[in-house]
Amino acid sequence: MNKLFKVMLAVNLVAMPLVFNLKAQSNACAQAEADAKADVNKTMWIGIGCVAPVLGIVIANVVEPTPPSSRLLGKSKEYIATYTDCYSKKVKSIRTTGTITGCVIGTIGWAACCLIAFFI
């Protein structure tokens, strides 16, 4: 019984920090995604997609977004790494989606203008 207790205690001492670390990373990623949604101007990226679709998609994916440093003050290295990675991925995703949406809207708009001009 004593040996089983020691084994269980050792497993708990090893496993519990891992569980808490996974939860902290999940919280960091959820917070980063929420902040990214609030920070990105979707309308601007839709406009960029209408005006310069190819260039907009390239810019949306090449320019590396960085979160404001004030959000990361006093956080652990693991939290900062997870938050920054999740934030960057979400911002790029929102930018790319907005640019593609703008590209579709712009294409439909130009096609409508050409059809109207052709039939007038």
Phi and psi restraints in degrees (range 20) as a CNS / XPLOR table:
assign (resid 1 and name C) (resid 2 and name N)
       (resid 2 and name CA) (resid 2 and name C) 1.0 -65.2 20.0 2
assign (resid 2 and name N) (resid 2 and name CA)
       (resid 2 and name C) (resid 3 and name N) 1.0 -38.9 20.0 2
assign (resid 2 and name C) (resid 3 and name N)
       (resid 3 and name CA) (resid 3 and name C) 1.0 -68.0 20.0 2
assign (resid 3 and name N) (resid 3 and name CA)
       (resid 3 and name C) (resid 4 and name N) 1.0 -40.0 20.0 2
assign (resid 3 and name C) (resid 4 and name N)
       (resid 4 and name CA) (resid 4 and name C) 1.0 -62.8 20.0 2
assign (resid 4 and name N) (resid 4 and name CA)
       (resid 4 and name C) (resid 5 and name N) 1.0 -41.0 20.0 2
assign (resid 4 and name C) (resid 5 and name N)
       (resid 5 and name CA) (resid 5 and name C) 1.0 -61.4 20.0 2
assign (resid 5 and name N) (resid 5 and name CA)
       (resid 5 and name C) (resid 6 and name N) 1.0 -43.7 20.0 2
assign (resid 5 and name C) (resid 6 and name N)
       (resid 6 and name CA) (resid 6 and name C) 1.0 -64.3 20.0 2
assign (resid 6 and name N) (resid 6 and name CA)
       (resid 6 and name C) (resid 7 and name N) 1.0 -40.1 20.0 2
assign (resid 6 and name C) (resid 7 and name N)
       (resid 7 and name CA) (resid 7 and name C) 1.0 -64.9 20.0 2
assign (resid 7 and name N) (resid 7 and name CA)
       (resid 7 and name C) (resid 8 and name N) 1.0 -45.5 20.0 2
assign (resid 7 and name C) (resid 8 and name N)
       (resid 8 and name CA) (resid 8 and name C) 1.0 -63.8 20.0 2
assign (resid 8 and name N) (resid 8 and name CA)
       (resid 8 and name C) (resid 9 and name N) 1.0 -39.5 20.0 2
assign (resid 8 and name C) (resid 9 and name N)
       (resid 9 and name CA) (resid 9 and name C) 1.0 -63.9 20.0 2
assign (resid 9 and name N) (resid 9 and name CA)
       (resid 9 and name C) (resid 10 and name N) 1.0 -43.1 20.0 2
assign (resid 9 and name C) (resid 10 and name N)
       (resid 10 and name CA) (resid 10 and name C) 1.0 -63.5 20.0 2
assign (resid 10 and name N) (resid 10 and name CA)
       (resid 10 and name C) (resid 11 and name N) 1.0 -42.1 20.0 2
assign (resid 10 and name C) (resid 11 and name N)
       (resid 11 and name CA) (resid 11 and name C) 1.0 -62.9 20.0 2
assign (resid 11 and name N) (resid 11 and name CA)
       (resid 11 and name C) (resid 12 and name N) 1.0 -44.4 20.0 2
assign (resid 11 and name C) (resid 12 and name N)
       (resid 12 and name CA) (resid 12 and name C) 1.0 -63.4 20.0 2
assign (resid 12 and name N) (resid 12 and name CA)
       (resid 12 and name C) (resid 13 and name N) 1.0 -40.0 20.0 2
assign (resid 12 and name C) (resid 13 and name N)
       (resid 13 and name CA) (resid 13 and name C) 1.0 -65.5 20.0 2
assign (resid 13 and name N) (resid 13 and name CA)
       (resid 13 and name C) (resid 14 and name N) 1.0 -30.9 20.0 2
assign (resid 13 and name C) (resid 14 and name N)
       (resid 14 and name CA) (resid 14 and name C) 1.0 -84.2 20.0 2
assign (resid 14 and name N) (resid 14 and name CA)
       (resid 14 and name C) (resid 15 and name N) 1.0 -42.0 20.0 2
assign (resid 14 and name C) (resid 15 and name N)
       (resid 15 and name CA) (resid 15 and name C) 1.0 -77.3 20.0 2
assign (resid 15 and name N) (resid 15 and name CA)
       (resid 15 and name C) (resid 16 and name N) 1.0 -37.5 20.0 2
assign (resid 15 and name C) (resid 16 and name N)
       (resid 16 and name CA) (resid 16 and name C) 1.0 -60.9 20.0 2
assign (resid 16 and name N) (resid 16 and name CA)
       (resid 16 and name C) (resid 17 and name N) 1.0 -45.2 20.0 2
assign (resid 16 and name C) (resid 17 and name N)
       (resid 17 and name CA) (resid 17 and name C) 1.0 -60.9 20.0 2
assign (resid 17 and name N) (resid 17 and name CA)
       (resid 17 and name C) (resid 18 and name N) 1.0 -34.1 20.0 2
assign (resid 17 and name C) (resid 18 and name N)
       (resid 18 and name CA) (resid 18 and name C) 1.0 -65.9 20.0 2
assign (resid 18 and name N) (resid 18 and name CA)
       (resid 18 and name C) (resid 19 and name N) 1.0 -41.6 20.0 2
assign (resid 18 and name C) (resid 19 and name N)
       (resid 19 and name CA) (resid 19 and name C) 1.0 -64.7 20.0 2
assign (resid 19 and name N) (resid 19 and name CA)
       (resid 19 and name C) (resid 20 and name N) 1.0 -46.3 20.0 2
assign (resid 19 and name C) (resid 20 and name N)
       (resid 20 and name CA) (resid 20 and name C) 1.0 -65.1 20.0 2
assign (resid 20 and name N) (resid 20 and name CA)
       (resid 20 and name C) (resid 21 and name N) 1.0 -35.9 20.0 2
assign (resid 20 and name C) (resid 21 and name N)
       (resid 21 and name CA) (resid 21 and name C) 1.0 -66.0 20.0 2
assign (resid 21 and name N) (resid 21 and name CA)
       (resid 21 and name C) (resid 22 and name N) 1.0 -41.8 20.0 2
assign (resid 21 and name C) (resid 22 and name N)
       (resid 22 and name CA) (resid 22 and name C) 1.0 -63.1 20.0 2
assign (resid 22 and name N) (resid 22 and name CA)
       (resid 22 and name C) (resid 23 and name N) 1.0 -40.1 20.0 2
assign (resid 22 and name C) (resid 23 and name N)
       (resid 23 and name CA) (resid 23 and name C) 1.0 -66.2 20.0 2
assign (resid 23 and name N) (resid 23 and name CA)
       (resid 23 and name C) (resid 24 and name N) 1.0 -41.4 20.0 2
assign (resid 23 and name C) (resid 24 and name N)
       (resid 24 and name CA) (resid 24 and name C) 1.0 -64.0 20.0 2
assign (resid 24 and name N) (resid 24 and name CA)
       (resid 24 and name C) (resid 25 and name N) 1.0 -40.4 20.0 2
assign (resid 24 and name C) (resid 25 and name N)
       (resid 25 and name CA) (resid 25 and name C) 1.0 -65.8 20.0 2
assign (resid 25 and name N) (resid 25 and name CA)
       (resid 25 and name C) (resid 26 and name N) 1.0 -39.1 20.0 2
assign (resid 25 and name C) (resid 26 and name N)
       (resid 26 and name CA) (resid 26 and name C) 1.0 -64.3 20.0 2
assign (resid 26 and name N) (resid 26 and name CA)
       (resid 26 and name C) (resid 27 and name N) 1.0 -42.3 20.0 2
assign (resid 26 and name C) (resid 27 and name N)
       (resid 27 and name CA) (resid 27 and name C) 1.0 -64.6 20.0 2
assign (resid 27 and name N) (resid 27 and name CA)
       (resid 27 and name C) (resid 28 and name N) 1.0 -40.7 20.0 2
assign (resid 27 and name C) (resid 28 and name N)
       (resid 28 and name CA) (resid 28 and name C) 1.0 -63.2 20.0 2
assign (resid 28 and name N) (resid 28 and name CA)
       (resid 28 and name C) (resid 29 and name N) 1.0 -41.5 20.0 2
assign (resid 28 and name C) (resid 29 and name N)
       (resid 29 and name CA) (resid 29 and name C) 1.0 -69.7 20.0 2
assign (resid 29 and name N) (resid 29 and name CA)
       (resid 29 and name C) (resid 30 and name N) 1.0 -41.8 20.0 2
assign (resid 29 and name C) (resid 30 and name N)
       (resid 30 and name CA) (resid 30 and name C) 1.0 -62.8 20.0 2
assign (resid 30 and name N) (resid 30 and name CA)
       (resid 30 and name C) (resid 31 and name N) 1.0 -42.1 20.0 2
assign (resid 30 and name C) (resid 31 and name N)
       (resid 31 and name CA) (resid 31 and name C) 1.0 -65.9 20.0 2
assign (resid 31 and name N) (resid 31 and name CA)
       (resid 31 and name C) (resid 32 and name N) 1.0 -40.5 20.0 2
assign (resid 31 and name C) (resid 32 and name N)
       (resid 32 and name CA) (resid 32 and name C) 1.0 -63.4 20.0 2
assign (resid 32 and name N) (resid 32 and name CA)
       (resid 32 and name C) (resid 33 and name N) 1.0 -42.7 20.0 2
assign (resid 32 and name C) (resid 33 and name N)
       (resid 33 and name CA) (resid 33 and name C) 1.0 -65.8 20.0 2
assign (resid 33 and name N) (resid 33 and name CA)
       (resid 33 and name C) (resid 34 and name N) 1.0 -40.2 20.0 2
assign (resid 33 and name C) (resid 34 and name N)
       (resid 34 and name CA) (resid 34 and name C) 1.0 -64.8 20.0 2
assign (resid 34 and name N) (resid 34 and name CA)
       (resid 34 and name C) (resid 35 and name N) 1.0 -42.2 20.0 2
assign (resid 34 and name C) (resid 35 and name N)
       (resid 35 and name CA) (resid 35 and name C) 1.0 -65.7 20.0 2
assign (resid 35 and name N) (resid 35 and name CA)
       (resid 35 and name C) (resid 36 and name N) 1.0 -38.7 20.0 2
assign (resid 35 and name C) (resid 36 and name N)
       (resid 36 and name CA) (resid 36 and name C) 1.0 -63.8 20.0 2
assign (resid 36 and name N) (resid 36 and name CA)
       (resid 36 and name C) (resid 37 and name N) 1.0 -42.7 20.0 2
assign (resid 36 and name C) (resid 37 and name N)
       (resid 37 and name CA) (resid 37 and name C) 1.0 -60.5 20.0 2
assign (resid 37 and name N) (resid 37 and name CA)
       (resid 37 and name C) (resid 38 and name N) 1.0 -38.2 20.0 2
assign (resid 37 and name C) (resid 38 and name N)
       (resid 38 and name CA) (resid 38 and name C) 1.0 -75.4 20.0 2
assign (resid 38 and name N) (resid 38 and name CA)
       (resid 38 and name C) (resid 39 and name N) 1.0 -29.4 20.0 2
assign (resid 38 and name C) (resid 39 and name N)
       (resid 39 and name CA) (resid 39 and name C) 1.0 -83.0 20.0 2
assign (resid 39 and name N) (resid 39 and name CA)
       (resid 39 and name C) (resid 40 and name N) 1.0 -33.1 20.0 2
assign (resid 39 and name C) (resid 40 and name N)
       (resid 40 and name CA) (resid 40 and name C) 1.0 -82.3 20.0 2
assign (resid 40 and name N) (resid 40 and name CA)
       (resid 40 and name C) (resid 41 and name N) 1.0 132.2 20.0 2
assign (resid 40 and name C) (resid 41 and name N)
       (resid 41 and name CA) (resid 41 and name C) 1.0 -87.2 20.0 2
assign (resid 41 and name N) (resid 41 and name CA)
       (resid 41 and name C) (resid 42 and name N) 1.0 96.1 20.0 2
assign (resid 41 and name C) (resid 42 and name N)
       (resid 42 and name CA) (resid 42 and name C) 1.0 -63.4 20.0 2
assign (resid 42 and name N) (resid 42 and name CA)
       (resid 42 and name C) (resid 43 and name N) 1.0 -38.1 20.0 2
assign (resid 42 and name C) (resid 43 and name N)
       (resid 43 and name CA) (resid 43 and name C) 1.0 -61.4 20.0 2
assign (resid 43 and name N) (resid 43 and name CA)
       (resid 43 and name C) (resid 44 and name N) 1.0 -40.6 20.0 2
assign (resid 43 and name C) (resid 44 and name N)
       (resid 44 and name CA) (resid 44 and name C) 1.0 -61.6 20.0 2
assign (resid 44 and name N) (resid 44 and name CA)
       (resid 44 and name C) (resid 45 and name N) 1.0 -42.8 20.0 2
assign (resid 44 and name C) (resid 45 and name N)
       (resid 45 and name CA) (resid 45 and name C) 1.0 -70.9 20.0 2
assign (resid 45 and name N) (resid 45 and name CA)
       (resid 45 and name C) (resid 46 and name N) 1.0 -31.2 20.0 2
assign (resid 45 and name C) (resid 46 and name N)
       (resid 46 and name CA) (resid 46 and name C) 1.0 -65.5 20.0 2
assign (resid 46 and name N) (resid 46 and name CA)
       (resid 46 and name C) (resid 47 and name N) 1.0 -42.6 20.0 2
assign (resid 46 and name C) (resid 47 and name N)
       (resid 47 and name CA) (resid 47 and name C) 1.0 -61.4 20.0 2
assign (resid 47 and name N) (resid 47 and name CA)
       (resid 47 and name C) (resid 48 and name N) 1.0 -42.2 20.0 2
assign (resid 47 and name C) (resid 48 and name N)
       (resid 48 and name CA) (resid 48 and name C) 1.0 -61.9 20.0 2
assign (resid 48 and name N) (resid 48 and name CA)
       (resid 48 and name C) (resid 49 and name N) 1.0 -39.1 20.0 2
assign (resid 48 and name C) (resid 49 and name N)
       (resid 49 and name CA) (resid 49 and name C) 1.0 -65.6 20.0 2
assign (resid 49 and name N) (resid 49 and name CA)
       (resid 49 and name C) (resid 50 and name N) 1.0 -34.4 20.0 2
assign (resid 49 and name C) (resid 50 and name N)
       (resid 50 and name CA) (resid 50 and name C) 1.0 -68.8 20.0 2
assign (resid 50 and name N) (resid 50 and name CA)
       (resid 50 and name C) (resid 51 and name N) 1.0 -42.0 20.0 2
assign (resid 50 and name C) (resid 51 and name N)
       (resid 51 and name CA) (resid 51 and name C) 1.0 -84.1 20.0 2
assign (resid 51 and name N) (resid 51 and name CA)
       (resid 51 and name C) (resid 52 and name N) 1.0 -44.7 20.0 2
assign (resid 51 and name C) (resid 52 and name N)
       (resid 52 and name CA) (resid 52 and name C) 1.0 -139.3 20.0 2
assign (resid 52 and name N) (resid 52 and name CA)
       (resid 52 and name C) (resid 53 and name N) 1.0 76.6 20.0 2
assign (resid 52 and name C) (resid 53 and name N)
       (resid 53 and name CA) (resid 53 and name C) 1.0 -60.0 20.0 2
assign (resid 53 and name N) (resid 53 and name CA)
       (resid 53 and name C) (resid 54 and name N) 1.0 -50.0 20.0 2
assign (resid 53 and name C) (resid 54 and name N)
       (resid 54 and name CA) (resid 54 and name C) 1.0 -67.8 20.0 2
assign (resid 54 and name N) (resid 54 and name CA)
       (resid 54 and name C) (resid 55 and name N) 1.0 -48.0 20.0 2
assign (resid 54 and name C) (resid 55 and name N)
       (resid 55 and name CA) (resid 55 and name C) 1.0 -61.6 20.0 2
assign (resid 55 and name N) (resid 55 and name CA)
       (resid 55 and name C) (resid 56 and name N) 1.0 -39.4 20.0 2
assign (resid 55 and name C) (resid 56 and name N)
       (resid 56 and name CA) (resid 56 and name C) 1.0 -61.8 20.0 2
assign (resid 56 and name N) (resid 56 and name CA)
       (resid 56 and name C) (resid 57 and name N) 1.0 -42.8 20.0 2
assign (resid 56 and name C) (resid 57 and name N)
       (resid 57 and name CA) (resid 57 and name C) 1.0 -65.8 20.0 2
assign (resid 57 and name N) (resid 57 and name CA)
       (resid 57 and name C) (resid 58 and name N) 1.0 -40.2 20.0 2
assign (resid 57 and name C) (resid 58 and name N)
       (resid 58 and name CA) (resid 58 and name C) 1.0 -64.0 20.0 2
assign (resid 58 and name N) (resid 58 and name CA)
       (resid 58 and name C) (resid 59 and name N) 1.0 -47.7 20.0 2
assign (resid 58 and name C) (resid 59 and name N)
       (resid 59 and name CA) (resid 59 and name C) 1.0 -62.6 20.0 2
assign (resid 59 and name N) (resid 59 and name CA)
       (resid 59 and name C) (resid 60 and name N) 1.0 -41.5 20.0 2
assign (resid 59 and name C) (resid 60 and name N)
       (resid 60 and name CA) (resid 60 and name C) 1.0 -60.0 20.0 2
assign (resid 60 and name N) (resid 60 and name CA)
       (resid 60 and name C) (resid 61 and name N) 1.0 -31.1 20.0 2
assign (resid 60 and name C) (resid 61 and name N)
       (resid 61 and name CA) (resid 61 and name C) 1.0 -99.2 20.0 2
assign (resid 61 and name N) (resid 61 and name CA)
       (resid 61 and name C) (resid 62 and name N) 1.0 -21.7 20.0 2
assign (resid 61 and name C) (resid 62 and name N)
       (resid 62 and name CA) (resid 62 and name C) 1.0 -91.5 20.0 2
assign (resid 62 and name N) (resid 62 and name CA)
       (resid 62 and name C) (resid 63 and name N) 1.0 -41.7 20.0 2
assign (resid 62 and name C) (resid 63 and name N)
       (resid 63 and name CA) (resid 63 and name C) 1.0 -69.5 20.0 2
assign (resid 63 and name N) (resid 63 and name CA)
       (resid 63 and name C) (resid 64 and name N) 1.0 120.8 20.0 2
assign (resid 63 and name C) (resid 64 and name N)
       (resid 64 and name CA) (resid 64 and name C) 1.0 -84.6 20.0 2
assign (resid 64 and name N) (resid 64 and name CA)
       (resid 64 and name C) (resid 65 and name N) 1.0 114.5 20.0 2
assign (resid 64 and name C) (resid 65 and name N)
       (resid 65 and name CA) (resid 65 and name C) 1.0 -76.4 20.0 2
assign (resid 65 and name N) (resid 65 and name CA)
       (resid 65 and name C) (resid 66 and name N) 1.0 143.3 20.0 2
assign (resid 65 and name C) (resid 66 and name N)
       (resid 66 and name CA) (resid 66 and name C) 1.0 -126.6 20.0 2
assign (resid 66 and name N) (resid 66 and name CA)
       (resid 66 and name C) (resid 67 and name N) 1.0 136.6 20.0 2
assign (resid 66 and name C) (resid 67 and name N)
       (resid 67 and name CA) (resid 67 and name C) 1.0 -72.7 20.0 2
assign (resid 67 and name N) (resid 67 and name CA)
       (resid 67 and name C) (resid 68 and name N) 1.0 155.4 20.0 2
assign (resid 67 and name C) (resid 68 and name N)
       (resid 68 and name CA) (resid 68 and name C) 1.0 -59.2 20.0 2
assign (resid 68 and name N) (resid 68 and name CA)
       (resid 68 and name C) (resid 69 and name N) 1.0 135.2 20.0 2
assign (resid 68 and name C) (resid 69 and name N)
       (resid 69 and name CA) (resid 69 and name C) 1.0 -65.8 20.0 2
assign (resid 69 and name N) (resid 69 and name CA)
       (resid 69 and name C) (resid 70 and name N) 1.0 -22.7 20.0 2
assign (resid 69 and name C) (resid 70 and name N)
       (resid 70 and name CA) (resid 70 and name C) 1.0 -63.6 20.0 2
assign (resid 70 and name N) (resid 70 and name CA)
       (resid 70 and name C) (resid 71 and name N) 1.0 -25.5 20.0 2
assign (resid 70 and name C) (resid 71 and name N)
       (resid 71 and name CA) (resid 71 and name C) 1.0 -75.2 20.0 2
assign (resid 71 and name N) (resid 71 and name CA)
       (resid 71 and name C) (resid 72 and name N) 1.0 -15.5 20.0 2
assign (resid 71 and name C) (resid 72 and name N)
       (resid 72 and name CA) (resid 72 and name C) 1.0 -107.9 20.0 2
assign (resid 72 and name N) (resid 72 and name CA)
       (resid 72 and name C) (resid 73 and name N) 1.0 -0.9 20.0 2
assign (resid 72 and name C) (resid 73 and name N)
       (resid 73 and name CA) (resid 73 and name C) 1.0 -63.4 20.0 2
assign (resid 73 and name N) (resid 73 and name CA)
       (resid 73 and name C) (resid 74 and name N) 1.0 132.0 20.0 2
assign (resid 73 and name C) (resid 74 and name N)
       (resid 74 and name CA) (resid 74 and name C) 1.0 77.9 20.0 2
assign (resid 74 and name N) (resid 74 and name CA)
       (resid 74 and name C) (resid 75 and name N) 1.0 10.2 20.0 2
assign (resid 74 and name C) (resid 75 and name N)
       (resid 75 and name CA) (resid 75 and name C) 1.0 -97.3 20.0 2
assign (resid 75 and name N) (resid 75 and name CA)
       (resid 75 and name C) (resid 76 and name N) 1.0 158.8 20.0 2
assign (resid 75 and name C) (resid 76 and name N)
       (resid 76 and name CA) (resid 76 and name C) 1.0 -73.4 20.0 2
assign (resid 76 and name N) (resid 76 and name CA)
       (resid 76 and name C) (resid 77 and name N) 1.0 163.5 20.0 2
assign (resid 76 and name C) (resid 77 and name N)
       (resid 77 and name CA) (resid 77 and name C) 1.0 -61.5 20.0 2
assign (resid 77 and name N) (resid 77 and name CA)
       (resid 77 and name C) (resid 78 and name N) 1.0 -39.3 20.0 2
assign (resid 77 and name C) (resid 78 and name N)
       (resid 78 and name CA) (resid 78 and name C) 1.0 -65.3 20.0 2
assign (resid 78 and name N) (resid 78 and name CA)
       (resid 78 and name C) (resid 79 and name N) 1.0 -43.0 20.0 2
assign (resid 78 and name C) (resid 79 and name N)
       (resid 79 and name CA) (resid 79 and name C) 1.0 -61.9 20.0 2
assign (resid 79 and name N) (resid 79 and name CA)
       (resid 79 and name C) (resid 80 and name N) 1.0 -46.0 20.0 2
assign (resid 79 and name C) (resid 80 and name N)
       (resid 80 and name CA) (resid 80 and name C) 1.0 -61.5 20.0 2
assign (resid 80 and name N) (resid 80 and name CA)
       (resid 80 and name C) (resid 81 and name N) 1.0 -44.5 20.0 2
assign (resid 80 and name C) (resid 81 and name N)
       (resid 81 and name CA) (resid 81 and name C) 1.0 -63.8 20.0 2
assign (resid 81 and name N) (resid 81 and name CA)
       (resid 81 and name C) (resid 82 and name N) 1.0 -45.5 20.0 2
assign (resid 81 and name C) (resid 82 and name N)
       (resid 82 and name CA) (resid 82 and name C) 1.0 -65.8 20.0 2
assign (resid 82 and name N) (resid 82 and name CA)
       (resid 82 and name C) (resid 83 and name N) 1.0 -46.7 20.0 2
assign (resid 82 and name C) (resid 83 and name N)
       (resid 83 and name CA) (resid 83 and name C) 1.0 -60.3 20.0 2
assign (resid 83 and name N) (resid 83 and name CA)
       (resid 83 and name C) (resid 84 and name N) 1.0 -48.1 20.0 2
assign (resid 83 and name C) (resid 84 and name N)
       (resid 84 and name CA) (resid 84 and name C) 1.0 -63.0 20.0 2
assign (resid 84 and name N) (resid 84 and name CA)
       (resid 84 and name C) (resid 85 and name N) 1.0 -43.1 20.0 2
assign (resid 84 and name C) (resid 85 and name N)
       (resid 85 and name CA) (resid 85 and name C) 1.0 -64.0 20.0 2
assign (resid 85 and name N) (resid 85 and name CA)
       (resid 85 and name C) (resid 86 and name N) 1.0 -48.6 20.0 2
assign (resid 85 and name C) (resid 86 and name N)
       (resid 86 and name CA) (resid 86 and name C) 1.0 -64.7 20.0 2
assign (resid 86 and name N) (resid 86 and name CA)
       (resid 86 and name C) (resid 87 and name N) 1.0 -40.4 20.0 2
assign (resid 86 and name C) (resid 87 and name N)
       (resid 87 and name CA) (resid 87 and name C) 1.0 -61.5 20.0 2
assign (resid 87 and name N) (resid 87 and name CA)
       (resid 87 and name C) (resid 88 and name N) 1.0 -47.7 20.0 2
assign (resid 87 and name C) (resid 88 and name N)
       (resid 88 and name CA) (resid 88 and name C) 1.0 -61.3 20.0 2
assign (resid 88 and name N) (resid 88 and name CA)
       (resid 88 and name C) (resid 89 and name N) 1.0 -45.8 20.0 2
assign (resid 88 and name C) (resid 89 and name N)
       (resid 89 and name CA) (resid 89 and name C) 1.0 -62.5 20.0 2
assign (resid 89 and name N) (resid 89 and name CA)
       (resid 89 and name C) (resid 90 and name N) 1.0 -43.2 20.0 2
assign (resid 89 and name C) (resid 90 and name N)
       (resid 90 and name CA) (resid 90 and name C) 1.0 -68.5 20.0 2
assign (resid 90 and name N) (resid 90 and name CA)
       (resid 90 and name C) (resid 91 and name N) 1.0 -42.2 20.0 2
assign (resid 90 and name C) (resid 91 and name N)
       (resid 91 and name CA) (resid 91 and name C) 1.0 -62.1 20.0 2
assign (resid 91 and name N) (resid 91 and name CA)
       (resid 91 and name C) (resid 92 and name N) 1.0 -44.9 20.0 2
assign (resid 91 and name C) (resid 92 and name N)
       (resid 92 and name CA) (resid 92 and name C) 1.0 -61.7 20.0 2
assign (resid 92 and name N) (resid 92 and name CA)
       (resid 92 and name C) (resid 93 and name N) 1.0 -39.7 20.0 2
assign (resid 92 and name C) (resid 93 and name N)
       (resid 93 and name CA) (resid 93 and name C) 1.0 -63.6 20.0 2
assign (resid 93 and name N) (resid 93 and name CA)
       (resid 93 and name C) (resid 94 and name N) 1.0 -45.4 20.0 2
assign (resid 93 and name C) (resid 94 and name N)
       (resid 94 and name CA) (resid 94 and name C) 1.0 -64.6 20.0 2
assign (resid 94 and name N) (resid 94 and name CA)
       (resid 94 and name C) (resid 95 and name N) 1.0 -44.0 20.0 2
assign (resid 94 and name C) (resid 95 and name N)
       (resid 95 and name CA) (resid 95 and name C) 1.0 -61.0 20.0 2
assign (resid 95 and name N) (resid 95 and name CA)
       (resid 95 and name C) (resid 96 and name N) 1.0 -47.0 20.0 2
assign (resid 95 and name C) (resid 96 and name N)
       (resid 96 and name CA) (resid 96 and name C) 1.0 -64.4 20.0 2
assign (resid 96 and name N) (resid 96 and name CA)
       (resid 96 and name C) (resid 97 and name N) 1.0 -44.1 20.0 2
assign (resid 96 and name C) (resid 97 and name N)
       (resid 97 and name CA) (resid 97 and name C) 1.0 -61.2 20.0 2
assign (resid 97 and name N) (resid 97 and name CA)
       (resid 97 and name C) (resid 98 and name N) 1.0 -43.6 20.0 2
assign (resid 97 and name C) (resid 98 and name N)
       (resid 98 and name CA) (resid 98 and name C) 1.0 -63.2 20.0 2
assign (resid 98 and name N) (resid 98 and name CA)
       (resid 98 and name C) (resid 99 and name N) 1.0 -42.0 20.0 2
assign (resid 98 and name C) (resid 99 and name N)
       (resid 99 and name CA) (resid 99 and name C) 1.0 -65.9 20.0 2
assign (resid 99 and name N) (resid 99 and name CA)
       (resid 99 and name C) (resid 100 and name N) 1.0 -42.5 20.0 2
assign (resid 99 and name C) (resid 100 and name N)
       (resid 100 and name CA) (resid 100 and name C) 1.0 -65.7 20.0 2
assign (resid 100 and name N) (resid 100 and name CA)
       (resid 100 and name C) (resid 101 and name N) 1.0 -40.5 20.0 2
assign (resid 100 and name C) (resid 101 and name N)
       (resid 101 and name CA) (resid 101 and name C) 1.0 -59.8 20.0 2
assign (resid 101 and name N) (resid 101 and name CA)
       (resid 101 and name C) (resid 102 and name N) 1.0 -44.8 20.0 2
assign (resid 101 and name C) (resid 102 and name N)
       (resid 102 and name CA) (resid 102 and name C) 1.0 -62.8 20.0 2
assign (resid 102 and name N) (resid 102 and name CA)
       (resid 102 and name C) (resid 103 and name N) 1.0 -38.0 20.0 2
assign (resid 102 and name C) (resid 103 and name N)
       (resid 103 and name CA) (resid 103 and name C) 1.0 -62.4 20.0 2
assign (resid 103 and name N) (resid 103 and name CA)
       (resid 103 and name C) (resid 104 and name N) 1.0 -44.4 20.0 2
assign (resid 103 and name C) (resid 104 and name N)
       (resid 104 and name CA) (resid 104 and name C) 1.0 -64.7 20.0 2
assign (resid 104 and name N) (resid 104 and name CA)
       (resid 104 and name C) (resid 105 and name N) 1.0 -45.7 20.0 2
assign (resid 104 and name C) (resid 105 and name N)
       (resid 105 and name CA) (resid 105 and name C) 1.0 -61.6 20.0 2
assign (resid 105 and name N) (resid 105 and name CA)
       (resid 105 and name C) (resid 106 and name N) 1.0 -44.7 20.0 2
assign (resid 105 and name C) (resid 106 and name N)
       (resid 106 and name CA) (resid 106 and name C) 1.0 -62.7 20.0 2
assign (resid 106 and name N) (resid 106 and name CA)
       (resid 106 and name C) (resid 107 and name N) 1.0 -41.1 20.0 2
assign (resid 106 and name C) (resid 107 and name N)
       (resid 107 and name CA) (resid 107 and name C) 1.0 -64.7 20.0 2
assign (resid 107 and name N) (resid 107 and name CA)
       (resid 107 and name C) (resid 108 and name N) 1.0 -44.1 20.0 2
assign (resid 107 and name C) (resid 108 and name N)
       (resid 108 and name CA) (resid 108 and name C) 1.0 -63.4 20.0 2
assign (resid 108 and name N) (resid 108 and name CA)
       (resid 108 and name C) (resid 109 and name N) 1.0 -41.4 20.0 2
assign (resid 108 and name C) (resid 109 and name N)
       (resid 109 and name CA) (resid 109 and name C) 1.0 -61.7 20.0 2
assign (resid 109 and name N) (resid 109 and name CA)
       (resid 109 and name C) (resid 110 and name N) 1.0 -47.0 20.0 2
assign (resid 109 and name C) (resid 110 and name N)
       (resid 110 and name CA) (resid 110 and name C) 1.0 -64.6 20.0 2
assign (resid 110 and name N) (resid 110 and name CA)
       (resid 110 and name C) (resid 111 and name N) 1.0 -40.5 20.0 2
assign (resid 110 and name C) (resid 111 and name N)
       (resid 111 and name CA) (resid 111 and name C) 1.0 -63.0 20.0 2
assign (resid 111 and name N) (resid 111 and name CA)
       (resid 111 and name C) (resid 112 and name N) 1.0 -40.9 20.0 2
assign (resid 111 and name C) (resid 112 and name N)
       (resid 112 and name CA) (resid 112 and name C) 1.0 -64.3 20.0 2
assign (resid 112 and name N) (resid 112 and name CA)
       (resid 112 and name C) (resid 113 and name N) 1.0 -43.3 20.0 2
assign (resid 112 and name C) (resid 113 and name N)
       (resid 113 and name CA) (resid 113 and name C) 1.0 -62.1 20.0 2
assign (resid 113 and name N) (resid 113 and name CA)
       (resid 113 and name C) (resid 114 and name N) 1.0 -42.3 20.0 2
assign (resid 113 and name C) (resid 114 and name N)
       (resid 114 and name CA) (resid 114 and name C) 1.0 -65.8 20.0 2
assign (resid 114 and name N) (resid 114 and name CA)
       (resid 114 and name C) (resid 115 and name N) 1.0 -40.6 20.0 2
assign (resid 114 and name C) (resid 115 and name N)
       (resid 115 and name CA) (resid 115 and name C) 1.0 -64.9 20.0 2
assign (resid 115 and name N) (resid 115 and name CA)
       (resid 115 and name C) (resid 116 and name N) 1.0 -42.3 20.0 2
assign (resid 115 and name C) (resid 116 and name N)
       (resid 116 and name CA) (resid 116 and name C) 1.0 -64.2 20.0 2
assign (resid 116 and name N) (resid 116 and name CA)
       (resid 116 and name C) (resid 117 and name N) 1.0 -44.3 20.0 2
assign (resid 116 and name C) (resid 117 and name N)
       (resid 117 and name CA) (resid 117 and name C) 1.0 -65.1 20.0 2
assign (resid 117 and name N) (resid 117 and name CA)
       (resid 117 and name C) (resid 118 and name N) 1.0 -35.0 20.0 2
assign (resid 117 and name C) (resid 118 and name N)
       (resid 118 and name CA) (resid 118 and name C) 1.0 -69.0 20.0 2
assign (resid 118 and name N) (resid 118 and name CA)
       (resid 118 and name C) (resid 119 and name N) 1.0 -38.2 20.0 2
assign (resid 118 and name C) (resid 119 and name N)
       (resid 119 and name CA) (resid 119 and name C) 1.0 -88.2 20.0 2
assign (resid 119 and name N) (resid 119 and name CA)
       (resid 119 and name C) (resid 120 and name N) 1.0 -7.1 20.0 2
